[in-house]
Amino acid sequence: MPKVKSNRIAVYVYRKAPAGPEFLQLHRAKGHGEYAGIWGVVYGGIKSGETAIEAALRELHEETGLKPTAFHQVEFLESFYHRGKDRISVLPVFAAAASRQFRVVLNAEHDAFRWVPLAAVAESFVWRVQREAVAIINEDIIPARSPSIDLLKIAVK
């Protein structure tokens, strides 16, 4: 029977551009895990004694150097099945806004980054859960249309 684990987070970085929102993707460097060579978002583990929010902000800074201009919990959980580990992973999802002037600073886990316009998300994001997260962020968080937007906002120190 597969075990269910929730010890990781996902952070989607976005910025507003003249043609519409763009989403940051990071390219996983060779030798860095089972998803090396894949374009993804900020993923990371939750350390012992750390909350999911603390882990998300820490991983965001470690992997991109970003201190977000706005930070939100997303009303969505990424979930997927790891065949090799016979495990179901469930990840809380966060959205981080970046200014147009923000310059990405990659750590050793990644060797490249790109900004994906909304129109290219379907072709650029490998996993369906990622495309679903982007759709929710684009519908609820970026335009601040969700009735719960104020409840989802997370203060960043």
Protein Blocks (a to p, Z undefined) as FASTA:
>chain_A
ZZdddfbccdddddddfkbccdddddddehiajkgoiacdddddddehiafklmmmmmmm
mmnopacfbdcddddddddddfklopacddddddddddfklccdddfkbgbdcdddfklm
mmmmmblklmmmmmmmmmmmmnopafklmmmpccdZZ
